[in-house]
């Protein structure tokens, strides 16, 4: 039942249950053209992921702005305020869209995803 047993590098290799699950998901029929994920075509799911990541970026900018305007008593490094609110805003602006955009690029063509991911800019 091991997904990697047929591959020469996989013989005698202990595969974690997480890797087995990832291999099962990636080799399933949900990634075949015309398949449905969560009852909708993959491009629709990519559309919603792009919109959600754009909302994360906007909320992150708002949190960073609030941290800068209410910067009483927080440490500064140049113009950057080191506060939990600012760091949360930065992570929403940087890390969340990075992961979300890669998921969207995996679900739909670049011609659809790229303009949608740039909505927040």
DSSP file (Angstrom, degrees, kcal/mol; ACC not computed):
  #  RESIDUE AA STRUCTURE BP1 BP2  ACC     N-H-->O    O-->H-N    N-H-->O    O-->H-N    TCO  KAPPA ALPHA  PHI   PSI    X-CA   Y-CA   Z-CA
    1    1 A X              0   0    0      0, 0.0     2,-0.3     0, 0.0     3,-0.0   0.000 360.0 360.0 360.0  -6.1    0.0    0.0    0.0
    2    2 A X    >   -     0   0    0      1,-0.2     3,-1.1     2,-0.1     4,-0.3  -0.521 360.0-146.8 -72.0 129.5    3.1    2.2    0.2
    3    3 A X  T 3  S+     0   0    0     -2,-0.3     3,-0.3     1,-0.2    -1,-0.2   0.746  96.9  46.7 -65.9 -24.7    3.0    4.9   -2.5
    4    4 A X  T >  S+     0   0    0      1,-0.2     3,-1.0     6,-0.1     6,-0.3   0.344  80.4  97.7-103.7   6.6    6.8    4.8   -2.9
    5    5 A X  T <  S+     0   0    0     -3,-1.1    -1,-0.2     1,-0.3    -2,-0.1   0.812  81.7  54.6 -66.6 -29.4    7.4    1.0   -3.0
    6    6 A X  T 3  S+     0   0    0     -3,-0.3     2,-0.4    -4,-0.3    -1,-0.3   0.648  93.3  84.4 -79.5 -13.5    7.6    1.0   -6.8
    7    7 A X  S X> S-     0   0    0     -3,-1.0     3,-1.4     1,-0.1     4,-0.6  -0.728  79.6-133.5 -92.6 136.9   10.3    3.6   -6.9
    8    8 A X  G >4 S+     0   0    0     -2,-0.4     3,-0.8     1,-0.3    -1,-0.1   0.849 107.5  51.7 -58.9 -34.5   13.9    2.5   -6.5
    9    9 A X  G 34 S+     0   0    0      1,-0.2    -1,-0.3     3,-0.0    -4,-0.1   0.696 105.3  58.5 -74.6 -16.2   14.7    5.2   -4.0
   10   10 A X  G X4 S+     0   0    0     -3,-1.4     3,-1.5    -6,-0.3     2,-0.3   0.559  76.3 109.9 -91.3  -8.6   11.6    4.2   -1.9
   11   11 A X  T << S+     0   0    0     -3,-0.8     3,-0.1    -4,-0.6    -6,-0.1  -0.500  93.4   3.0 -71.5 130.9   12.6    0.6   -1.2
   12   12 A X  T 3  S+     0   0    0     -2,-0.3     2,-0.5     1,-0.3    -1,-0.3   0.609 101.5 130.8  73.3  10.9   13.5    0.0    2.4
   13   13 A X    <   -     0   0    0     -3,-1.5     2,-0.6    -9,-0.1    -1,-0.3  -0.829  57.9-132.5-101.2 132.3   12.6    3.6    3.2
   14   14 A X        -     0   0    0     -2,-0.5     2,-0.5    -3,-0.1    -3,-0.0  -0.740  24.7-160.0 -81.8 120.8   10.3    4.4    6.1
   15   15 A X        -     0   0    0     -2,-0.6    -5,-0.0    -5,-0.1   -11,-0.0  -0.881  15.3-124.2-106.5 130.3    7.8    6.9    4.9
   16   16 A X     >  -     0   0    0     -2,-0.5     4,-1.9     1,-0.1     5,-0.2  -0.306  22.0-116.2 -68.5 155.5    5.9    9.1    7.4
   17   17 A X  H  > S+     0   0    0      1,-0.2     4,-2.2     2,-0.2     5,-0.1   0.823 115.8  57.6 -61.4 -29.8    2.2    9.0    7.4
   18   18 A X  H  > S+     0   0    0      2,-0.2     4,-2.7     1,-0.2    -1,-0.2   0.926 106.0  47.7 -67.3 -43.9    2.1   12.6    6.4
   19   19 A X  H  > S+     0   0    0      1,-0.2     4,-2.6     2,-0.2    -2,-0.2   0.876 111.0  52.1 -64.8 -36.3    4.2   12.0    3.3
   20   20 A X  H  X S+     0   0    0     -4,-1.9     4,-2.2     2,-0.2    -1,-0.2   0.914 110.8  47.6 -64.4 -41.7    1.9    9.1    2.4
   21   21 A X  H  X S+     0   0    0     -4,-2.2     4,-2.4     2,-0.2    -2,-0.2   0.916 112.1  49.4 -64.8 -43.2   -1.1   11.4    2.7
   22   22 A X  H  X S+     0   0    0     -4,-2.7     4,-2.8     1,-0.2     5,-0.2   0.917 111.9  48.8 -62.1 -43.2    0.5   14.1    0.6
   23   23 A X  H  X S+     0   0    0     -4,-2.6     4,-1.7     1,-0.2    -1,-0.2   0.891 111.0  50.6 -64.2 -38.5    1.4   11.6   -2.1
   24   24 A X  H  < S+     0   0    0     -4,-2.2     4,-0.3     2,-0.2    -1,-0.2   0.902 113.0  45.6 -65.6 -40.5   -2.2   10.2   -2.0
   25   25 A X  H >< S+     0   0    0     -4,-2.4     3,-1.0     1,-0.2     5,-0.2   0.925 113.7  48.4 -68.3 -44.0   -3.6   13.7   -2.4
   26   26 A X  H 3< S+     0   0    0     -4,-2.8    -1,-0.2     1,-0.2    -2,-0.2   0.770 115.9  43.7 -70.2 -24.7   -1.2   14.8   -5.1
   27   27 A X  T 3< S+     0   0    0     -4,-1.7    -1,-0.2    -5,-0.2    -2,-0.2   0.360  93.5 107.7-100.0   6.2   -1.8   11.6   -7.1
   28   28 A X  S X  S-     0   0    0     -3,-1.0     3,-1.0    -4,-0.3    -3,-0.1  -0.227  85.5-105.4 -77.2 173.2   -5.6   11.7   -6.7
   29   29 A X  G >  S+     0   0    0      1,-0.2     3,-1.5     2,-0.1    -1,-0.1   0.524 103.6  86.8 -76.4  -5.6   -8.0   12.5   -9.4
   30   30 A X  G 3  S+     0   0    0      1,-0.3    -1,-0.2    -5,-0.2    12,-0.1   0.732  86.9  53.3 -69.6 -19.2   -8.8   15.9   -7.9
   31   31 A X  G <  S+     0   0    0     -3,-1.0     2,-0.3    -6,-0.2    -1,-0.3   0.335  84.7 107.0 -96.8   8.2   -5.8   17.4   -9.8
   32   32 A X  S X  S-     0   0    0     -3,-1.5     3,-2.2     1,-0.1    -3,-0.0  -0.648  86.4 -93.7 -82.9 141.9   -7.0   16.1  -13.2
   33   33 A X  T 3  S+     0   0    0     -2,-0.3    -1,-0.1     1,-0.3     3,-0.1  -0.291 113.0  23.1 -56.7 134.5   -8.4   18.8  -15.6
   34   34 A X  T 3  S+     0   0    0      1,-0.3    -1,-0.3    -4,-0.1     2,-0.1   0.385  94.1 129.1  89.0  -3.1  -12.1   19.0  -15.2
   35   35 A X    <   -     0   0    0     -3,-2.2     7,-0.7    -5,-0.1     2,-0.4  -0.377  54.0-126.0 -80.4 164.1  -12.2   17.6  -11.7
   36   36 A X  E     -A   41   0A   0      5,-0.2     2,-0.5    -3,-0.1     5,-0.2  -0.914  13.7-161.0-114.6 139.0  -14.0   19.2   -8.8
   37   37 A X  E >  S-A   40   0A   0      3,-3.1     3,-1.5    -2,-0.4     8,-0.1  -0.985  83.3  -9.4-117.9 124.5  -12.5   20.2   -5.5
   38   38 A X  T 3  S-     0   0    0     -2,-0.5    -1,-0.2     1,-0.3     3,-0.1   0.823 131.9 -56.5  56.2  32.9  -15.0   20.8   -2.6
   39   39 A X  T 3  S+     0   0    0      1,-0.2     2,-0.3    -3,-0.1    -1,-0.3   0.572 122.6  87.5  79.8   9.8  -17.8   20.6   -5.2
   40   40 A X  E <  S-A   37   0A   0     -3,-1.5    -3,-3.1     2,-0.0    -1,-0.2  -0.955  85.9 -90.9-137.3 157.4  -16.4   23.4   -7.4
   41   41 A X  E >>  -A   36   0A   0     -2,-0.3     4,-1.5    -5,-0.2     3,-0.9  -0.318  41.2-114.3 -63.2 151.0  -13.9   23.6  -10.3
   42   42 A X  H 3> S+     0   0    0     -7,-0.7     4,-2.4     1,-0.3     5,-0.2   0.828 114.0  59.2 -57.9 -33.7  -10.3   24.3   -9.3
   43   43 A X  H 3> S+     0   0    0      1,-0.2     4,-1.9     2,-0.2    -1,-0.3   0.836 103.2  52.3 -68.2 -29.9  -10.2   27.7  -10.9
   44   44 A X  H <> S+     0   0    0     -3,-0.9     4,-2.1     2,-0.2    -1,-0.2   0.914 109.9  48.3 -69.1 -42.2  -13.1   28.9   -8.7
   45   45 A X  H  X S+     0   0    0     -4,-1.5     4,-2.2     1,-0.2    -2,-0.2   0.899 110.6  51.7 -63.2 -40.4  -11.3   27.8   -5.6
   46   46 A X  H  X S+     0   0    0     -4,-2.4     4,-2.4     2,-0.2    -1,-0.2   0.879 106.9  54.3 -62.6 -38.1   -8.2   29.6   -6.9
   47   47 A X  H  X S+     0   0    0     -4,-1.9     4,-2.1     2,-0.2    -2,-0.2   0.933 110.1  45.6 -60.3 -47.2  -10.3   32.7   -7.4
   48   48 A X  H  X S+     0   0    0     -4,-2.1     4,-2.4     1,-0.2    -2,-0.2   0.867 111.1  53.0 -66.8 -36.0  -11.5   32.6   -3.7
   49   49 A X  H  X S+     0   0    0     -4,-2.2     4,-2.4     2,-0.2    -1,-0.2   0.916 109.6  49.2 -64.3 -42.5   -7.9   31.9   -2.4
   50   50 A X  H  X S+     0   0    0     -4,-2.4     4,-2.0     2,-0.2    -2,-0.2   0.917 112.1  47.6 -62.9 -43.7   -6.6   35.0   -4.3
   51   51 A X  H  X S+     0   0    0     -4,-2.1     4,-1.9     1,-0.2    -1,-0.2   0.910 112.0  50.3 -64.5 -41.6   -9.4   37.2   -3.0
   52   52 A X  H  X S+     0   0    0     -4,-2.4     4,-2.1     1,-0.2    -2,-0.2   0.895 110.2  49.4 -63.3 -40.9   -8.8   35.9    0.6
   53   53 A X  H  X S+     0   0    0     -4,-2.4     4,-2.0     2,-0.2    -1,-0.2   0.858 108.4  53.6 -68.6 -33.8   -5.0   36.6    0.3
   54   54 A X  H  X S+     0   0    0     -4,-2.0     4,-2.0     2,-0.2    -1,-0.2   0.885 108.2  50.3 -65.4 -38.1   -5.8   40.1   -1.0
   55   55 A X  H  X S+     0   0    0     -4,-1.9     4,-2.6     2,-0.2     5,-0.2   0.902 108.0  53.5 -65.6 -40.5   -7.9   40.7    2.1
   56   56 A X  H  X S+     0   0    0     -4,-2.1     4,-2.4     1,-0.2    -2,-0.2   0.905 108.1  50.6 -59.3 -41.9   -5.1   39.4    4.3
   57   57 A X  H  X S+     0   0    0     -4,-2.0     4,-2.3     2,-0.2    -1,-0.2   0.924 111.5  46.9 -63.2 -44.7   -2.7   41.9    2.7
   58   58 A X  H  X S+     0   0    0     -4,-2.0     4,-2.1     2,-0.2    -2,-0.2   0.923 113.1  48.3 -64.4 -44.4   -5.1   44.8    3.3
   59   59 A X  H  X S+     0   0    0     -4,-2.6     4,-2.4     1,-0.2    -1,-0.2   0.888 110.4  53.2 -63.0 -38.4   -5.7   43.8    6.9
   60   60 A X  H  X S+     0   0    0     -4,-2.4     4,-2.3    -5,-0.2    -2,-0.2   0.906 107.9  49.8 -62.5 -42.3   -2.0   43.5    7.4
   61   61 A X  H  X S+     0   0    0     -4,-2.3     4,-2.3     2,-0.2    -1,-0.2   0.895 110.7  50.5 -62.6 -39.5   -1.4   47.0    6.1
   62   62 A X  H  X S+     0   0    0     -4,-2.1     4,-2.5     2,-0.2    -2,-0.2   0.922 110.3  49.1 -65.3 -43.6   -4.1   48.3    8.5
   63   63 A X  H  X S+     0   0    0     -4,-2.4     4,-2.0     1,-0.2    -2,-0.2   0.894 111.5  49.4 -63.2 -39.7   -2.5   46.5   11.5
   64   64 A X  H  X S+     0   0    0     -4,-2.3     4,-1.9     2,-0.2    -1,-0.2   0.909 111.0  49.6 -65.6 -41.5    0.9   47.9   10.6
   65   65 A X  H  X S+     0   0    0     -4,-2.3     4,-2.3     1,-0.2    -2,-0.2   0.910 110.9  49.6 -63.8 -42.6   -0.5   51.5   10.3
   66   66 A X  H  X S+     0   0    0     -4,-2.5     4,-1.8     1,-0.2    -1,-0.2   0.882 109.5  52.2 -63.5 -38.1   -2.3   51.1   13.7
   67   67 A X  H  < S+     0   0    0     -4,-2.0    -1,-0.2     1,-0.2    -2,-0.2   0.873 111.1  47.1 -65.9 -36.5    1.0   49.9   15.3
   68   68 A X  H >< S+     0   0    0     -4,-1.9     3,-0.9     1,-0.2    -2,-0.2   0.902 113.6  46.4 -72.4 -40.7    2.9   52.9   13.9
   69   69 A X  H 3< S+     0   0    0     -4,-2.3    -2,-0.2     1,-0.3    -1,-0.2   0.791 117.9  43.0 -74.1 -26.5    0.3   55.5   15.0
   70   70 A X  T 3< S+     0   0    0     -4,-1.8     2,-0.9    -5,-0.2    -1,-0.3  -0.300  75.6 138.5-108.3  46.9   -0.1   54.0   18.5
   71   71 A X    <   +     0   0    0     -3,-0.9     2,-0.6     2,-0.1     3,-0.4  -0.203  18.2 146.3 -90.7  43.9    3.7   53.5   19.0
   72   72 A X  S    S-     0   0    0     -2,-0.9     3,-0.1     1,-0.2    -2,-0.0  -0.721  75.8  -6.0 -85.6 119.6    3.9   54.6   22.6
   73   73 A X  S    S+     0   0    0     -2,-0.6     2,-0.3     1,-0.3    -1,-0.2   0.421  98.6 125.4  84.5  -1.4    6.5   52.6   24.6
   74   74 A X        -     0   0    0     -3,-0.4    -1,-0.3     1,-0.1     9,-0.1  -0.645  65.6-104.5 -91.6 151.2    7.4   50.1   21.9
   75   75 A X  E     -B   82   0B   0      7,-0.6     7,-3.0    -2,-0.3     2,-0.4  -0.413  34.4-150.0 -71.2 145.5   11.0   49.6   20.7
   76   76 A X  E     -B   81   0B   0      5,-0.2     2,-0.4    -2,-0.1     5,-0.2  -0.921  17.9-167.7-119.2 144.1   12.0   51.0   17.3
   77   77 A X  E >  S-B   80   0B   0      3,-2.6     3,-1.7    -2,-0.4     2,-0.4  -0.871  76.1 -55.2-124.4  95.0   14.5   49.8   14.8
   78   78 A X  T 3  S-     0   0    0     -2,-0.4     0, 0.0     1,-0.3     0, 0.0  -0.604 120.9 -20.6  68.8-124.3   14.8   52.8   12.5
   79   79 A X  T 3  S+     0   0    0     -2,-0.4     2,-0.5    -3,-0.1    -1,-0.3   0.410 117.5 101.3 -93.4   0.8   11.2   53.5   11.3
   80   80 A X  E <   -B   77   0B   0     -3,-1.7    -3,-2.6     2,-0.0     2,-0.5  -0.753  64.3-144.7 -93.3 129.0   10.0   50.0   12.1
   81   81 A X  E     -B   76   0B   0     -2,-0.5     2,-1.2    -5,-0.2    -5,-0.2  -0.798   7.5-145.7 -89.9 125.7    8.0   49.5   15.3
   82   82 A X  E     +B   75   0B   0     -7,-3.0    -7,-0.6    -2,-0.5     2,-0.3  -0.765  49.8 127.8 -94.3  94.3    8.7   46.2   17.0
   83   83 A X  S  > S-     0   0    0     -2,-1.2     4,-2.5    -9,-0.1     5,-0.2  -0.956  70.6-111.1-141.0 158.2    5.3   45.4   18.5
   84   84 A X  H  > S+     0   0    0     -2,-0.3     4,-2.3     1,-0.2     5,-0.2   0.881 118.0  52.3 -59.6 -37.2    3.1   42.3   18.3
   85   85 A X  H  > S+     0   0    0      2,-0.2     4,-2.3     1,-0.2    -1,-0.2   0.920 110.8  46.5 -65.4 -43.0    0.5   44.2   16.2
   86   86 A X  H  > S+     0   0    0      2,-0.2     4,-2.5     1,-0.2    -2,-0.2   0.914 113.1  49.3 -66.2 -41.9    3.1   45.3   13.7
   87   87 A X  H  X S+     0   0    0     -4,-2.5     4,-2.4     2,-0.2    -1,-0.2   0.872 110.5  50.5 -66.5 -36.8    4.6   41.8   13.4
   88   88 A X  H  X S+     0   0    0     -4,-2.3     4,-2.2    -5,-0.2    -1,-0.2   0.920 111.5  48.8 -64.5 -42.7    1.1   40.3   12.9
   89   89 A X  H  X S+     0   0    0     -4,-2.3     4,-1.8     1,-0.2    -2,-0.2   0.898 111.2  50.0 -62.1 -40.8    0.5   42.8   10.2
   90   90 A X  H  X S+     0   0    0     -4,-2.5     4,-2.3     2,-0.2     5,-0.4   0.909 110.2  49.4 -64.9 -41.6    3.8   42.1    8.5
   91   91 A X  H  X>S+     0   0    0     -4,-2.4     5,-1.8     1,-0.2     4,-1.1   0.871 110.4  50.9 -67.6 -34.1    3.2   38.3    8.6
   92   92 A X  I  <>S+     0   0    0     -4,-2.2     5,-0.5     1,-0.2    -1,-0.2   0.856 114.8  44.2 -68.2 -32.8   -0.3   38.8    7.1
   93   93 A X  I  <5S+     0   0    0     -4,-1.8    -2,-0.2    -5,-0.2    -1,-0.2   0.813 129.0  22.5 -78.7 -30.6    1.3   41.0    4.3
   94   94 A X  I  X5S+     0   0    0     -4,-2.3     4,-0.9    -5,-0.1    -3,-0.2   0.887 126.2  33.0-105.3 -53.1    4.3   38.7    3.6
   95   95 A X  I  X5S+     0   0    0     -4,-1.1     4,-1.9    -5,-0.4     5,-0.2   0.921 112.7  53.2 -80.8 -44.8    3.8   35.1    4.7
   96   96 A X  I  ><S+     0   0    0     -5,-1.8     4,-2.7     1,-0.2     5,-0.2   0.933 111.6  44.4 -61.4 -48.9    0.1   34.4    4.1
   97   97 A X  H  ><S+     0   0    0     -5,-0.5     4,-2.9     1,-0.2     5,-0.3   0.844 108.0  60.1 -66.0 -29.6   -0.1   35.6    0.5
   98   98 A X  H  X S+     0   0    0     -4,-0.9     4,-1.3     2,-0.2    -1,-0.2   0.952 113.4  35.9 -60.9 -48.0    3.1   33.7   -0.3
   99   99 A X  H  X S+     0   0    0     -4,-1.9     4,-1.9     2,-0.2    -2,-0.2   0.934 119.6  49.3 -69.9 -46.6    1.5   30.4    0.7
  100  100 A X  H  X S+     0   0    0     -4,-2.7     4,-2.4    -5,-0.2    -2,-0.2   0.880 109.3  51.2 -63.1 -39.6   -1.9   31.3   -0.7
  101  101 A X  H  X S+     0   0    0     -4,-2.9     4,-2.7    -5,-0.2    -1,-0.2   0.876 107.9  52.5 -67.3 -36.3   -0.7   32.4   -4.0
  102  102 A X  H  X S+     0   0    0     -4,-1.3     4,-1.4    -5,-0.3    -1,-0.2   0.895 109.7  49.5 -65.8 -38.0    1.3   29.2   -4.5
  103  103 A X  H  X S+     0   0    0     -4,-1.9     4,-0.9     2,-0.2     3,-0.2   0.932 111.9  48.6 -62.9 -44.8   -1.9   27.2   -3.8
  104  104 A X  H >X S+     0   0    0     -4,-2.4     4,-1.9     1,-0.2     3,-0.7   0.894 108.2  53.5 -63.5 -40.1   -3.8   29.3   -6.3
  105  105 A X  H 3< S+     0   0    0     -4,-2.7    -1,-0.2     1,-0.2    -2,-0.2   0.817 107.5  53.0 -64.1 -28.8   -1.1   28.9   -8.9
  106  106 A X  H 3< S+     0   0    0     -4,-1.4    -1,-0.2    -3,-0.2    -2,-0.2   0.708 113.6  42.8 -76.0 -20.2   -1.4   25.1   -8.4
  107  107 A X  H << S+     0   0    0     -4,-0.9     2,-0.3    -3,-0.7    -2,-0.2   0.736 119.7  23.0 -98.5 -25.6   -5.1   25.2   -9.0
  108  108 A X  S  < S-     0   0    0     -4,-1.9    -1,-0.1    -5,-0.1   -65,-0.0  -0.906  88.4 -82.1-140.7 163.7   -5.6   27.6  -12.0
  109  109 A X    >>  -     0   0    0     -2,-0.3     4,-2.2     1,-0.1     3,-1.3  -0.274  38.8-117.5 -66.0 153.2   -3.6   28.9  -14.9
  110  110 A X  H 3> S+     0   0    0      1,-0.3     4,-2.3     2,-0.2     5,-0.3   0.822 111.5  66.5 -61.0 -31.5   -1.3   31.9  -14.4
  111  111 A X  H 34 S+     0   0    0      1,-0.2     4,-0.3     2,-0.2    -1,-0.3   0.769 111.2  34.8 -64.0 -24.4   -3.3   34.0  -16.8
  112  112 A X  H <> S+     0   0    0     -3,-1.3     4,-1.0     2,-0.1    -2,-0.2   0.845 121.0  45.0 -91.9 -42.8   -6.2   33.9  -14.3
  113  113 A X  H  X S+     0   0    0     -4,-2.2     4,-2.6     1,-0.2     5,-0.2   0.889 102.5  61.7 -75.4 -41.5   -4.3   33.9  -11.0
  114  114 A X  H  X S+     0   0    0     -4,-2.3     4,-1.1     1,-0.2    -1,-0.2   0.907 106.2  43.8 -59.8 -47.4   -1.7   36.6  -11.6
  115  115 A X  H  4 S+     0   0    0     -5,-0.3    -1,-0.2    -4,-0.3    -2,-0.2   0.880 115.4  50.4 -64.4 -34.1   -4.1   39.5  -12.1
  116  116 A X  H >< S+     0   0    0     -4,-1.0     3,-1.3     1,-0.2     4,-0.3   0.870 107.1  52.8 -71.1 -35.9   -6.2   38.4   -9.2
  117  117 A X  H 3< S+     0   0    0     -4,-2.6     3,-0.4     1,-0.3    -1,-0.2   0.728 105.5  56.6 -71.6 -20.2   -3.2   38.1   -6.8
  118  118 A X  T >< S+     0   0    0     -4,-1.1     3,-0.6    -5,-0.2    -1,-0.3   0.351  77.0  98.0 -90.5   6.8   -2.3   41.7   -7.7
  119  119 A X  T <  S+     0   0    0     -3,-1.3    -1,-0.2     1,-0.2    -2,-0.1   0.881  81.7  51.3 -62.0 -38.6   -5.6   43.1   -6.6
  120  120 A X  T 3         0   0    0     -3,-0.4    -1,-0.2     1,-0.3    -2,-0.1   0.698 360.0 360.0 -75.7 -17.8   -4.3   44.2   -3.2
  121  121 A X    <         0   0    0     -3,-0.6    -1,-0.3    -4,-0.1    -2,-0.2   0.497 360.0 360.0 -75.1 360.0   -1.3   46.0   -4.7
